[in-house]
Amino acid sequence: MDHQPPSSTKDENFQFDNTNEALNGTITSADDPIQHEDEVVELARKFTIRSIQGSHESPFTATPDGPLDPKSPNFKAREWARAFYNVRYKSDDGIPPRVAGLAFKNLNVWGMGSVTDYQSSVGNALFKLPSLLGYGQNKIDILQDMDGLLLPGEMLCVLGPPGSGCSTLLKTIAGDTHGLKVSPGSLLNYQGITPQKMTTAFKGEAIYTAEIDAHYPQLSVGDTLYFAALARAPSIIPGGVDRSVYATHLRDVIMAMFGISHTINTRVGNDFVRGVSGGERKRVTIAEASLSYAPLQCWDNSTRGLDSANAVEFCKTLRTQSDVFGSTACVAIYQSPQAAYEFFDKVTVLYEGRQVYFGKATEARAYFMNLGFDCPESQTTPDFLTSMTSSTERLIRPGFEATAPRTSDDFVRCWRESIEYQRLVHEIDQYHEEHPFNGEHLENFSGSRRAEKSNNQRENSPYTLSYVSQVKLCNWRELQKLKNDPSIPIAMLLTNIFEALIIASIFVNLPQTTTSLYPRGVVLFMMILLNAFSSLIEIISLYAKRTIVEKHNRYALYHPSAEALSSFIMDLPYKIANGLITNIILYFMTGLRRQAGPFFFFFLISFTMTLAISTFFRFFASVTKTVDQAMAPSSIIIIALVLYTGFAIPVQYMKGWASWIRWVNPISYGFESVMVNEFHGQEYSCSAYIPSGPIYDSVNTEQKTCSSKGSLPGLDVVSGTAYIQTTFGFQESHKWRNFGILIIFTVGLMACHLFTTELVSSERSKGEVKVFKRGRAHRARLKIERGDEETGKSIPSRHQESDDSGQAAPPPRKQSSIFHWEDVCYEVQIKGEARVILDQVDGWIKPGTLTALMGVSGAGKTTLLDVLASRTTIGIISGNMFVDGRHRDESFQRKTGYVQQQDLHLHSSTVREALEFSALLRQPQHFSYQEKLDYVDYIIDLLGMGHYADAIVGIPGSGLNVEERKRLTIGVELAARPKLLLFLDEPTSGLDSQTSWSICNLMEKLTKSGQAILCTIHQPSAMLFQRFDRLLLLAKGGQTVYFGEVGRNSNTLLDYFARNGGVPCAKDANPAEYMLEVIGAAPGTHSDIDWPSVWKLSPEYREVRAELTRLKGLVGNPSVVADEVVSGHQQFAASFAAQLFQVLKRIFEQYWRTPSYIYSKILLAVGCVSRVLIYHNLSGVHTNTPDGIVYAYRIFVLYG
């Protein structure tokens, strides 16, 4: 170990790992601290000396291709970590190391709300006002009486089904309790540091990594990680290297550790922007958090979307950090492989928000077996522990039927009465005594943190870089985003140019006569508004990145205000370019004062006003919590700003009760200045006189008066100064005064914006709450409570199958058609180069079979599904795809179902409505309306969704949970009665082992009804993997490694690899993990065997080709494709009238159940009424503003 020997064996507890000696165990002092103290200290001393002496080489100047070179295939992560530790913490200019243990006792966390709620609509939204004000809400216990102890260098595995409180526990440990309440009686001791201190001065030292991947999609993976490394780089870089070299090296190392070095120049992407694969994006999230080197790290289901090998590698990397750096890790992990579980020191099991075990990971299985439960040999320890929380999954040993706990209360009682619990409480009390708050450890911790920070940073600031450095770093990131994706500013600039040309074409070359007085005012009015409201979209852009900024703030990378200031600065070039181009077009084409002075003053005013309105919209976005809260009121404010510029309603005619708006309206000051700038000192030839007519033509001009305002009797010209003073009340003395006021507006609003970004965070979920239509929420609540009471009465074996089908409709007829393909290739152009994603993939899907599609992340699994399902829109596809020997027609997509990895549903629909929408529009027309609805009932019963069939889908946290959303996603596709097959893309991703098992039960039930299924899957346990009939395994580059039967106990698959040179699979190993390791697809593994070539030369491949040839000969046999009527070949199953009716019905329901949208429109109507009131009794007053122009522009701004 690289830590100093602990002064007491109760202070620190490390697992030492020596690659040279056969010693791999956890040294603990819990059982007999006095007896083992000398032994522990001696071992710690030896390992410390050995690790310090083991590597004197600096990782920054390591020899190429050596074990410390991240770009070398010989790179060794543990050796690099030890070398880096020596340089960073043990060198002369190093930083004192710091660690953070944790003890928590009687931890209770709760929130305000209800178990169920009803959906807001236009008709009932007002009834929710009391709850919005805090009335009528109930206290909901999320975590109850949690206890635990984690010493520096230990890893904790948090197990429990979704909704059991795993995420809340991790958030509480990391101090991320926004929206939650921690009981005052709860004890949280971070080794002598209080929770308040840890979440303020030491924010970023205890981090929480959420399950969701939040990144800037435009940035490349390399830039994303380089930014994170540079933001946490210490002020004095050990080893004498440059900051940029330091950050680049750490970026390369962390990418090598997680196997994403090949993605360094690829965009991160998201669900809408093409980038890296889902598994690679998850590893980017992990790598970014790892670069913080936080002493206490909380990981919430961070293995979601990773294959088993990468999940194990993730836990292995955490083990390395814990062993070398002494960091403490808490990991909530679903479907944990046994190999990953063995890296953990301790484990806790949560059951309905209550703790039923906390202790050594090696003793957890024995604890529950002693309670009377049985663990099958093929079941992993984490699956066994999680099964304790499910009455239908746990198995009771013979003889314990009467004593085994059944409910959560029983489990908690057994835990509280156990010796393990009493020992834990004793250790926590002893830990608290040895680490009192504000003691010596706090001083050491503060000194280490202070040594890392910039000299220009406050002592109690949690950030490493100075504020100026943070802004500069954010500027660099904004520049990289702009380089990678300049489409948005370019599109906005082109749009504004187009608008400027349209407006200018209406008022080309205005004459210097009185006929141009009003048009000149209109042009200036339109130009001012065009400049001002070009920033309205900034509200949406700020909310698009708000989640990312808040995550980085939790990591203490930078101040939110630093990012906000940087965003404002980096937007200036666009604003300048946009202002120059559009204003030049409008100014000179319309014939305004063509002089340098007036033009540049106009640009100065318009640009300053643009900044003022931009800061206003930014402030409005930062002071609100949701985009709806920001957009709806801003529409009303826009109306007020337009009306009270002084043009639509002259100042002297403004109503007294509303005229105050003019004083707080930046546009009014800017408009007055540009009007003075244009008209002051100018004279305009009179084009109409009073009196006028043929009989007055001979009258001398001196005896006439010009008809324009501001004219004087006897003069044939009108003074521009008199015109604006008479018509609008504008004063020439206000010209520069208004500029100063605009500066004050800009600076003041910017200060408010920066201040609120530090204080106001976005709205967070307060727990999963079911939402029903009004009137059904109470019945649903009763149903849930009744279900809770009945939990635990039946404990069938995991291998038993429950029949929850109500047989609401007859099951679908068994399928007979076979989908097969051969030599399928797919390539795309990336930066002008062709990249092969799929390379000659063969296979078939037969009715009644369940085929797994597996491979390392980035192997092309999802791409293959997209190609086979005809969902790709770019790239070049080659090869042949058939149904019963016939080429696919345009109806192929509606005869198949495709379950996406993302659960995309309309949030305002109920479960039943979503299924009915799919059934009515996608089922063939020969089924009657009632038959389609009956089939929906059958699907609801088949998927076990009866108790929440009338629940609103909602959004995560307020609606269906993860499992229910996944079931709905599958149900939407099943409701369409797919005739051919069903594609599923990672249906078990993000689910716990029990939920994954239930999803596999569902898929098995579908295959027994004749359904053909092709399914990609990650992290399957051995028991889960054996439920698949066939396997299609892909390597990097989309090459086939194996396609064939899995076999009983995976024997067929394992025999194939063993026969062809692979290491035999261990008896207790997971075949899903074994096959990735044997082909060298797992991180840290390498294979000298070219497995794709082995496959092409194998007898199994020849059998596959022979079978494909036979399947192509089925062209003359009866087929789903050939036997259909002509209408069956159409792209859509429903008629246009049916489509129109169903879509209109759903849109109406969506708007009705989105009261914020409807109420915002009502507010707009109220704004129009207020406009009528403002113009009331002004019918006899000449306002110089026809209603149509102002109204048309307002519509253009609000809806354009």
Order of alpha helices (4+ residues) and beta strands (2+ residues): beta-beta-alpha-alpha-beta-beta-alpha-beta-beta-alpha-beta-beta-alpha-beta-alpha-alpha-alpha-beta-alpha-beta-alpha-beta-beta-alpha-beta-alpha-beta-alpha-alpha-alpha-alpha-alpha-alpha-alpha-alpha-alpha-alpha-alpha-alpha-alpha-beta-beta-beta-beta-alpha-alpha-beta-alpha-beta-beta-beta-alpha-beta-beta-beta-alpha-alpha-beta-beta-alpha-beta-alpha-beta-alpha-beta-beta-alpha-alpha-alpha-alpha-alpha-alpha-alpha
